[in-house]
Amino acid sequence: MPFRYCNIDFSILTTIIGILLLRIVLPYNVACQWSKDFRKRMEEFPPEMRIPDATKLDVAVPGWHINGHGESCRNNFNLNYMEGTGRTVGEDVETVWAGTNLLAPSIREMGPVARHDTLNDHWNGWNFRKIV
């Protein structure tokens, strides 16, 4: 099994294990490269981790990262051109990291539950400020 994308393959497959979906849209910064041979690489994983053949799998490069890709990628992997994705940017997770970095000195000393609660409180506040 090629190990180039083994971490992201494992992360995605464990995230959706046991969930039956008709369609999955995966925005990933290098989806144009990662998606090549993904179904073949998936055969190396246990059957319960694999995405069923009946599930339509679409991959895209998120809004900000798509600008650094070539014209072919911008045409084929742009969320703006993909049916059913609306005006999704796909970068929301990355936009909060700068604000989360300030929490690092506090949460590194916390146990798992306190760390989880603190990060949830922070992100809930972040989402509230975005809505307001």
TORPA-4810 file (N, C-alpha, C, O; in nm, 3 decimals):
<nodes>
NODE_1_0.085_-0.118_0.000_0.000_0.000_0.000_0.089_0.124_0.000_0.180_0.134_0.083_M
NODE_2_0.065_0.218_-0.092_0.142_0.341_-0.089_0.110_0.420_0.039_-0.005_0.429_0.080_P
NODE_3_0.212_0.474_0.100_0.193_0.542_0.227_0.179_0.693_0.213_0.168_0.763_0.314_F
NODE_4_0.179_0.742_0.093_0.177_0.885_0.073_0.057_0.952_0.140_0.072_1.058_0.201_R
NODE_5_-0.060_0.893_0.128_-0.182_0.952_0.184_-0.245_0.864_0.292_-0.363_0.878_0.321_Y
NODE_6_-0.168_0.775_0.352_-0.226_0.679_0.446_-0.290_0.748_0.567_-0.392_0.700_0.618_C
NODE_7_-0.234_0.859_0.614_-0.292_0.926_0.731_-0.428_0.987_0.699_-0.522_0.972_0.777_N
NODE_8_-0.440_1.055_0.586_-0.568_1.116_0.551_-0.669_1.009_0.514_-0.787_1.022_0.546_I
NODE_9_-0.625_0.902_0.446_-0.716_0.791_0.414_-0.774_0.734_0.543_-0.895_0.715_0.554_D
NODE_10_-0.687_0.706_0.639_-0.731_0.650_0.766_-0.825_0.745_0.839_-0.927_0.702_0.892_F
NODE_11_-0.791_0.875_0.842_-0.875_0.974_0.911_-1.015_0.979_0.852_-1.114_0.981_0.924_S
NODE_12_-1.022_0.983_0.720_-1.153_0.992_0.655_-1.233_0.865_0.676_-1.351_0.871_0.710_I
NODE_13_-1.171_0.751_0.657_-1.244_0.625_0.668_-1.290_0.597_0.811_-1.397_0.540_0.830_L
NODE_14_-1.211_0.634_0.912_-1.256_0.613_1.049_-1.364_0.713_1.089_-1.445_0.685_1.176_T
NODE_15_-1.365_0.829_1.026_-1.467_0.929_1.057_-1.606_0.884_1.013_-1.705_0.911_1.081_T
NODE_16_-1.613_0.817_0.900_-1.745_0.781_0.846_-1.778_0.633_0.865_-1.874_0.583_0.806_I
NODE_17_-1.701_0.563_0.947_-1.727_0.421_0.969_-1.866_0.401_1.028_-1.904_0.471_1.123_I
NODE_18_-1.940_0.309_0.974_-2.074_0.279_1.023_-2.181_0.375_0.978_-2.297_0.361_1.018_G
NODE_19_-2.147_0.472_0.895_-2.246_0.569_0.846_-2.272_0.538_0.700_-2.179_0.529_0.620_I
NODE_20_-2.399_0.522_0.665_-2.435_0.495_0.527_-2.487_0.623_0.464_-2.590_0.676_0.505_L
NODE_21_-2.417_0.671_0.364_-2.453_0.795_0.296_-2.468_0.770_0.147_-2.402_0.683_0.091_L
NODE_22_-2.554_0.848_0.082_-2.569_0.837_-0.063_-2.461_0.914_-0.136_-2.419_0.877_-0.245_L
NODE_23_-2.415_1.024_-0.073_-2.314_1.109_-0.135_-2.224_1.168_-0.026_-2.271_1.207_0.081_R
NODE_24_-2.097_1.174_-0.056_-2.000_1.237_0.034_-1.922_1.339_-0.048_-1.874_1.309_-0.157_I
NODE_25_-1.911_1.460_0.006_-1.828_1.563_-0.056_-1.714_1.591_0.041_-1.736_1.633_0.154_V
NODE_26_-1.591_1.567_-0.005_-1.473_1.585_0.079_-1.389_1.701_0.028_-1.322_1.688_-0.075_L
NODE_27_-1.392_1.814_0.098_-1.299_1.921_0.062_-1.164_1.896_0.130_-1.158_1.873_0.251_P
NODE_28_-1.059_1.899_0.054_-0.925_1.873_0.106_-0.827_1.955_0.021_-0.842_1.962_-0.101_Y
NODE_29_-0.729_2.016_0.084_-0.639_2.109_0.017_-0.573_2.053_-0.108_-0.548_2.126_-0.204_N
NODE_30_-0.545_1.924_-0.109_-0.482_1.863_-0.226_-0.568_1.748_-0.279_-0.516_1.644_-0.320_V
NODE_31_-0.699_1.768_-0.278_-0.793_1.664_-0.322_-0.767_1.620_-0.465_-0.788_1.504_-0.499_A
NODE_32_-0.720_1.711_-0.547_-0.692_1.678_-0.687_-0.589_1.567_-0.697_-0.598_1.482_-0.786_C
NODE_33_-0.491_1.565_-0.608_-0.388_1.461_-0.607_-0.429_1.342_-0.521_-0.411_1.227_-0.560_Q
NODE_34_-0.484_1.371_-0.403_-0.520_1.267_-0.308_-0.624_1.171_-0.365_-0.617_1.051_-0.340_W
NODE_35_-0.720_1.222_-0.442_-0.831_1.140_-0.490_-0.788_1.036_-0.594_-0.859_0.939_-0.617_S
NODE_36_-0.672_1.056_-0.657_-0.624_0.959_-0.754_-0.602_0.824_-0.684_-0.529_0.816_-0.585_K
NODE_37_-0.664_0.723_-0.736_-0.649_0.586_-0.683_-0.699_0.568_-0.540_-0.661_0.471_-0.474_D
NODE_38_-0.783_0.660_-0.490_-0.832_0.645_-0.353_-0.910_0.515_-0.336_-0.890_0.443_-0.238_F
NODE_39_-0.998_0.485_-0.431_-1.078_0.361_-0.420_-0.986_0.238_-0.419_-1.014_0.141_-0.349_R
NODE_40_-0.878_0.241_-0.494_-0.784_0.129_-0.495_-0.711_0.120_-0.361_-0.692_0.010_-0.307_K
NODE_41_-0.669_0.235_-0.306_-0.601_0.236_-0.175_-0.696_0.190_-0.065_-0.654_0.129_0.033_R
NODE_42_-0.825_0.221_-0.081_-0.924_0.185_0.020_-0.936_0.033_0.033_-0.974_-0.016_0.140_M
NODE_43_-0.905_-0.043_-0.071_-0.913_-0.189_-0.067_-0.817_-0.248_0.035_-0.833_-0.363_0.077_E
NODE_44_-0.716_-0.171_0.074_-0.619_-0.217_0.173_-0.674_-0.210_0.315_-0.615_-0.265_0.408_E
NODE_45_-0.785_-0.141_0.333_-0.846_-0.126_0.465_-0.948_-0.237_0.489_-0.997_-0.298_0.393_F
NODE_46_-0.981_-0.264_0.615_-1.082_-0.366_0.644_-1.216_-0.331_0.578_-1.247_-0.213_0.561_P
NODE_47_-1.295_-0.432_0.540_-1.421_-0.407_0.469_-1.516_-0.311_0.542_-1.585_-0.233_0.477_P
NODE_48_-1.519_-0.316_0.674_-1.612_-0.229_0.748_-1.571_-0.082_0.744_-1.650_0.006_0.779_E
NODE_49_-1.449_-0.054_0.701_-1.403_0.085_0.691_-1.422_0.143_0.551_-1.410_0.265_0.534_M
NODE_50_-1.450_0.062_0.453_-1.456_0.108_0.315_-1.586_0.182_0.285_-1.691_0.153_0.343_R
NODE_51_-1.577_0.277_0.195_-1.695_0.348_0.147_-1.760_0.259_0.043_-1.694_0.215_-0.051_I
NODE_52_-1.891_0.231_0.057_-1.957_0.142_-0.038_-1.951_0.198_-0.181_-1.949_0.319_-0.202_P
NODE_53_-1.947_0.107_-0.278_-1.943_0.147_-0.418_-2.065_0.230_-0.457_-2.057_0.314_-0.547_D
NODE_54_-2.177_0.206_-0.389_-2.301_0.279_-0.421_-2.296_0.425_-0.375_-2.375_0.507_-0.421_A
NODE_55_-2.204_0.458_-0.285_-2.193_0.595_-0.236_-2.115_0.679_-0.336_-2.003_0.645_-0.375_T
NODE_56_-2.176_0.790_-0.378_-2.107_0.882_-0.470_-2.008_0.964_-0.389_-2.045_1.027_-0.290_K
NODE_57_-1.884_0.964_-0.431_-1.778_1.036_-0.361_-1.727_1.149_-0.450_-1.669_1.126_-0.555_L
NODE_58_-1.750_1.272_-0.406_-1.700_1.390_-0.475_-1.592_1.453_-0.389_-1.606_1.463_-0.267_D
NODE_59_-1.485_1.495_-0.451_-1.379_1.564_-0.379_-1.360_1.703_-0.438_-1.384_1.726_-0.557_V
NODE_60_-1.317_1.795_-0.353_-1.300_1.934_-0.395_-1.182_1.995_-0.322_-1.140_1.948_-0.216_A
NODE_61_-1.129_2.100_-0.380_-1.026_2.179_-0.314_-1.098_2.301_-0.255_-1.169_2.371_-0.328_V
NODE_62_-1.082_2.327_-0.124_-1.154_2.438_-0.060_-1.123_2.574_-0.122_-1.024_2.592_-0.193_P
NODE_63_-1.212_2.669_-0.092_-1.212_2.801_-0.154_-1.081_2.876_-0.159_-1.044_2.925_-0.266_G
NODE_64_-1.010_2.888_-0.049_-0.887_2.965_-0.048_-0.774_2.890_-0.118_-0.696_2.950_-0.192_W
NODE_65_-0.765_2.759_-0.096_-0.656_2.680_-0.154_-0.671_2.662_-0.304_-0.571_2.642_-0.373_H
NODE_66_-0.793_2.668_-0.356_-0.813_2.647_-0.499_-0.740_2.752_-0.582_-0.703_2.727_-0.696_I
NODE_67_-0.720_2.871_-0.524_-0.653_2.978_-0.597_-0.509_2.947_-0.629_-0.454_3.001_-0.726_N
NODE_68_-0.445_2.861_-0.553_-0.307_2.826_-0.577_-0.289_2.709_-0.673_-0.177_2.669_-0.703_G
NODE_69_-0.399_2.655_-0.722_-0.394_2.541_-0.812_-0.405_2.588_-0.957_-0.442_2.702_-0.983_H
NODE_70_-0.373_2.500_-1.047_-0.380_2.532_-1.190_-0.523_2.540_-1.240_-0.618_2.509_-1.169_G
NODE_71_-0.535_2.583_-1.365_-0.667_2.601_-1.426_-0.749_2.472_-1.428_-0.870_2.474_-1.405_E
NODE_72_-0.684_2.361_-1.455_-0.754_2.232_-1.459_-0.817_2.200_-1.323_-0.932_2.157_-1.317_S
NODE_73_-0.743_2.222_-1.216_-0.797_2.198_-1.081_-0.909_2.295_-1.049_-1.012_2.256_-0.994_C
NODE_74_-0.890_2.421_-1.084_-0.994_2.521_-1.057_-1.123_2.486_-1.129_-1.232_2.515_-1.079_R
NODE_75_-1.114_2.426_-1.245_-1.234_2.387_-1.320_-1.296_2.258_-1.271_-1.419_2.244_-1.272_N
NODE_76_-1.215_2.164_-1.227_-1.266_2.030_-1.192_-1.289_2.006_-1.043_-1.363_1.914_-1.008_N
NODE_77_-1.227_2.085_-0.956_-1.234_2.058_-0.812_-1.284_2.178_-0.732_-1.264_2.182_-0.610_F
NODE_78_-1.346_2.273_-0.796_-1.394_2.394_-0.730_-1.532_2.371_-0.670_-1.624_2.331_-0.741_N
NODE_79_-1.548_2.397_-0.541_-1.679_2.381_-0.477_-1.786_2.469_-0.541_-1.904_2.434_-0.542_L
NODE_80_-1.746_2.584_-0.595_-1.843_2.674_-0.657_-1.908_2.613_-0.781_-2.018_2.653_-0.819_N
NODE_81_-1.842_2.518_-0.844_-1.895_2.456_-0.965_-1.960_2.320_-0.939_-2.013_2.258_-1.031_Y
NODE_82_-1.955_2.275_-0.815_-2.003_2.141_-0.783_-2.152_2.145_-0.745_-2.194_2.224_-0.661_M
NODE_83_-2.228_2.059_-0.808_-2.372_2.054_-0.783_-2.399_2.014_-0.638_-2.341_1.918_-0.586_E
NODE_84_-2.487_2.089_-0.574_-2.531_2.056_-0.439_-2.447_2.111_-0.326_-2.480_2.088_-0.209_G
NODE_85_-2.340_2.183_-0.355_-2.257_2.235_-0.246_-2.285_2.381_-0.215_-2.233_2.434_-0.117_T
NODE_86_-2.364_2.446_-0.296_-2.395_2.587_-0.271_-2.271_2.672_-0.273_-2.183_2.653_-0.358_G
NODE_87_-2.262_2.765_-0.181_-2.147_2.855_-0.173_-2.055_2.813_-0.058_-2.006_2.897_0.018_R
NODE_88_-2.034_2.684_-0.045_-1.948_2.631_0.060_-1.803_2.672_0.035_-1.754_2.663_-0.077_T
NODE_89_-1.736_2.717_0.140_-1.596_2.752_0.129_-1.509_2.630_0.161_-1.408_2.606_0.094_V
NODE_90_-1.548_2.554_0.263_-1.475_2.433_0.299_-1.351_2.457_0.382_-1.272_2.364_0.401_G
NODE_91_-1.330_2.578_0.431_-1.208_2.611_0.507_-1.239_2.652_0.650_-1.150_2.702_0.720_E
NODE_92_-1.361_2.634_0.697_-1.399_2.684_0.828_-1.310_2.634_0.941_-1.280_2.709_1.033_D
NODE_93_-1.269_2.510_0.935_-1.185_2.455_1.042_-1.056_2.535_1.054_-1.010_2.563_1.165_V
NODE_94_-0.998_2.571_0.942_-0.869_2.642_0.945_-0.882_2.787_0.990_-0.785_2.843_1.040_E
NODE_95_-0.997_2.848_0.974_-1.010_2.989_1.009_-1.006_3.014_1.159_-0.977_3.127_1.201_T
NODE_96_-1.033_2.913_1.241_-1.035_2.935_1.386_-0.902_2.903_1.453_-0.885_2.931_1.572_V
NODE_97_-0.806_2.845_1.380_-0.681_2.805_1.446_-0.604_2.923_1.505_-0.547_2.910_1.613_W
NODE_98_-0.602_3.035_1.436_-0.528_3.150_1.489_-0.582_3.191_1.625_-0.505_3.222_1.716_A
NODE_99_-0.713_3.193_1.640_-0.774_3.228_1.768_-0.753_3.120_1.873_-0.746_3.151_1.992_G
NODE_100_-0.744_2.997_1.831_-0.726_2.884_1.923_-0.583_2.878_1.976_-0.560_2.828_2.086_T
NODE_101_-0.487_2.927_1.898_-0.347_2.921_1.941_-0.324_2.987_2.076_-0.238_2.945_2.153_N
NODE_102_-0.401_3.091_2.106_-0.385_3.160_2.233_-0.426_3.073_2.352_-0.386_3.100_2.466_L
NODE_103_-0.504_2.969_2.327_-0.547_2.879_2.434_-0.440_2.776_2.472_-0.448_2.715_2.579_L
NODE_104_-0.342_2.758_2.387_-0.244_2.650_2.404_-0.180_2.645_2.543_-0.173_2.537_2.602_A
NODE_105_-0.132_2.758_2.598_-0.069_2.749_2.730_-0.164_2.698_2.838_-0.121_2.631_2.932_P
NODE_106_-0.291_2.728_2.826_-0.388_2.683_2.926_-0.428_2.538_2.907_-0.428_2.460_3.003_S
NODE_107_-0.461_2.501_2.785_-0.517_2.366_2.765_-0.411_2.255_2.767_-0.446_2.139_2.787_I
NODE_108_-0.285_2.288_2.748_-0.184_2.181_2.750_-0.171_2.118_2.888_-0.124_2.005_2.901_R
NODE_109_-0.211_2.191_2.992_-0.202_2.138_3.129_-0.331_2.068_3.172_-0.336_2.010_3.280_E
NODE_110_-0.434_2.073_3.088_-0.564_2.017_3.125_-0.574_1.870_3.090_-0.501_1.819_3.004_M
NODE_111_-0.665_1.802_3.159_-0.698_1.665_3.123_-0.787_1.667_3.000_-0.832_1.773_2.958_G
NODE_112_-0.813_1.551_2.942_-0.890_1.544_2.818_-1.030_1.607_2.825_-1.071_1.675_2.732_P
NODE_113_-1.101_1.584_2.935_-1.238_1.636_2.945_-1.238_1.788_2.956_-1.314_1.855_2.887_V
NODE_114_-1.153_1.842_3.042_-1.145_1.988_3.058_-1.098_2.054_2.928_-1.149_2.159_2.890_A
NODE_115_-1.002_1.991_2.859_-0.954_2.045_2.731_-1.067_2.047_2.629_-1.086_2.146_2.558_R
NODE_116_-1.141_1.937_2.621_-1.254_1.927_2.528_-1.358_2.036_2.557_-1.405_2.105_2.466_H
NODE_117_-1.395_2.051_2.685_-1.494_2.153_2.723_-1.445_2.294_2.693_-1.522_2.377_2.644_D
NODE_118_-1.318_2.321_2.721_-1.263_2.454_2.696_-1.263_2.487_2.547_-1.303_2.596_2.507_T
NODE_119_-1.219_2.393_2.466_-1.219_2.415_2.321_-1.362_2.431_2.268_-1.387_2.516_2.182_L
NODE_120_-1.455_2.349_2.318_-1.596_2.364_2.275_-1.649_2.502_2.312_-1.715_2.567_2.231_N
NODE_121_-1.622_2.547_2.434_-1.666_2.681_2.476_-1.607_2.789_2.385_-1.676_2.882_2.344_D
NODE_122_-1.479_2.774_2.355_-1.412_2.872_2.268_-1.478_2.875_2.130_-1.512_2.982_2.079_H
NODE_123_-1.497_2.756_2.070_-1.553_2.751_1.935_-1.700_2.791_1.932_-1.747_2.850_1.835_W
NODE_124_-1.774_2.760_2.039_-1.914_2.807_2.046_-1.918_2.959_2.051_-2.002_3.021_1.986_N
NODE_125_-1.826_3.020_2.127_-1.818_3.166_2.130_-1.780_3.223_1.995_-1.834_3.325_1.952_G
NODE_126_-1.687_3.156_1.928_-1.644_3.198_1.795_-1.763_3.194_1.698_-1.785_3.289_1.622_W
NODE_127_-1.838_3.085_1.701_-1.955_3.073_1.612_-2.060_3.178_1.645_-2.122_3.235_1.555_N
NODE_128_-2.081_3.205_1.774_-2.178_3.307_1.813_-2.137_3.445_1.759_-2.220_3.518_1.706_F
NODE_129_-2.009_3.478_1.772_-1.961_3.607_1.719_-1.977_3.615_1.568_-2.008_3.722_1.515_R
NODE_130_-1.957_3.504_1.497_-1.975_3.506_1.351_-2.122_3.530_1.316_-2.152_3.603_1.221_K
NODE_131_-2.211_3.470_1.391_-2.355_3.486_1.363_-2.400_3.628_1.393_-2.473_3.689_1.314_I
NODE_132_-2.356_3.680_1.507_-2.395_3.816_1.547_-2.332_3.917_1.453_-2.352_4.037_1.469_V
</nodes>
